[in-house]
Amino acid sequence: MTHVIELEGVAKRYGGADAPALGPVDLAVAEGEALAVTGPSGSGKSTLLNLVAGLDRPTEGTVTVAGQRIDRLSEHALARHRRTRIGMVFQFFNLLDDLTVVDNIQLPAQLTGASRRAAASRAGELMDVLGIQKHARAYPGRLSGGERQRVAVARALVNRPALLLADEPTGALDTASGQEVRELLVDLHRGGQTVVLVTHDLELARACAHRTIHLVDGRIALDTRAEAVR
């Protein structure tokens, strides 16, 4: 079995805190798996996500993502790893409002050295799949929340990442838009995409992931599996 994520003895402590914000934690996520990470505020969900994304470094332990041990990479190598191997979707989209939809999507590809033609071709493919081709020349501010999140997903997938990280992806959406994004995440997982979803929404976790870990005080309190994603 190929693991996209392997955490071994990982802990993160901030400043002079008596207790670590996370860990120690051991966690392996297989290729093609959809994992939901739940837990109360302050339980370590964001810390875990940041460590897997390479946005933070562990105080102890090792973090391996897509076959690369990232906790010992230089900042330059880490940034390149994030661009090429990890896609990220955020609660508030993090789109560039002064760029069109298509330019937002193809920007990460261009940053990794893809030609404008290749980046545009990949962006067009994703817009077709995600149903946002008609908005290609629009600016994000003119779109609904659900449409903006679809743009954010397309941007996250443009470099064909081994891992998609979604941080509260429906948290800023109304019910209808949230349902659209939920169905999109399910479809991506069924298509073979490895997904890690951080959410407070247990219904979203049950709908999108066949495995859920529940964090309490920085530790994995529960690790459960469902029959299949609905």
Protein Blocks (a to p, Z undefined) as FASTA:
>chain_A
ZZfbdcehiacdehjbfbdfbdcddddddehiacddeddehilmmmmmmmmnopaccfbd
cddeehiafklgcfklmmmmmmmmpccddfklopafkbcfklmmmmmmmmnopafklmmm
mmmmmmmmnopmmmmmpcfklpcfklmmmmmmmmmmmnopabdcdehkllmpcfklmmmm
mmmmmmmmmnopacddddfblklmmmmpcbdcddeehiafbdcddfbdZZ
